[in-house]
Amino acid sequence: MSGDKARRDLSLTSRVAIAAALCLLLPISMWIVLFLSNRSVEERLTRSQRDLARVSGLRGLISLTEKVTTPVLNAADYGSDIEDREAEYKDAAAGASAGLARLEGLFTSEEAAESGFADVRTRLLGTVRDAARILEILKDPVLKKTHEAEFDELRSSLSGKSGKVIADLRKMVEDQTRAAGDGLLEAQATSVRSGRVALLILVLFVISVPLTARWIGRSISEPVSQVTRVHRAIVEGDFDQPVMVSAEGELGILQQSCRDLLEYLRSLVAQADQLAAGDLTSTIKQRSEKDRLGAAWANMSAQLSMTIDNARSASASVSLAAQQLTSSSGVLSNGT
């Protein structure tokens, strides 16, 4: 019995539970992989879009920085059309202020410090203020005479400041363009990896479903086939069929019941053989109160034993009567 128990497999309920868990686990795993992948791709695409928006804003600032300084320098060098140059400057300065405001919304304080945008913003605002001061001095001849040294210093440094700001802005454009490209490549790589993982899970699902179905089918068909074969043999009177309990749960109970039935029938056959040999001492123990076959068999054995005892008693009486008749016959013969 211990050997059979060691060979037992999982019960049918356990197998069905495992199969159901497997069939649910694979689709859920695929959904989780796709969900996490989509989130990762969306985050990378969002960062790339933000980087591209930064690139667009920075390029606009490059153009506006040139437009801020060029009319001011022309007015300082040639001293003509100051009003027109001032109007150009004001338009460019207003555009630069709006562009800086938009870019500030695309950078956090940490990102602005790390990328250098905070320094560029400070220098650009300083350039705008210097250009405004130059125009202010140009518009007032008296102020130009009294602040000639300041005017010359501002005019000579304005071109260098604007050139430095433009160079820094171009470097930031390169960095942000590279970051946007890297983000797009990462999003593509993540999408490809998730697609491969999802395809692998799908292949595993397609393979595991028929294998699991076959596994469960065999766990049902093999014990049932064995019990069916044994019952057919019982109908034919063959009680020597082996029954191996190879499963647990409902099918294992069915196999064990079939084994117990065979043992019960073998015990009836063994008692019948003992009765045929004249051994009336063997008895059948009822399995339960509802065991009508065992009760009938025990009653038949008891009645047969009683009948044989009565026959033996009658035979002894007949033998005694015969002896008495023989004795009486001898006495009569002697008297004659």
Secondary structure as UniProt FT lines:
FT   HELIX           2..7
FT   HELIX           12..78
FT   HELIX           82..104
FT   TURN            105..106
FT   HELIX           109..115
FT   HELIX           117..139
FT   HELIX           141..146
FT   HELIX           148..235
FT   TURN            236..237
FT   HELIX           249..276
FT   TURN            277..278
FT   TURN            289..290
FT   HELIX           292..335
//
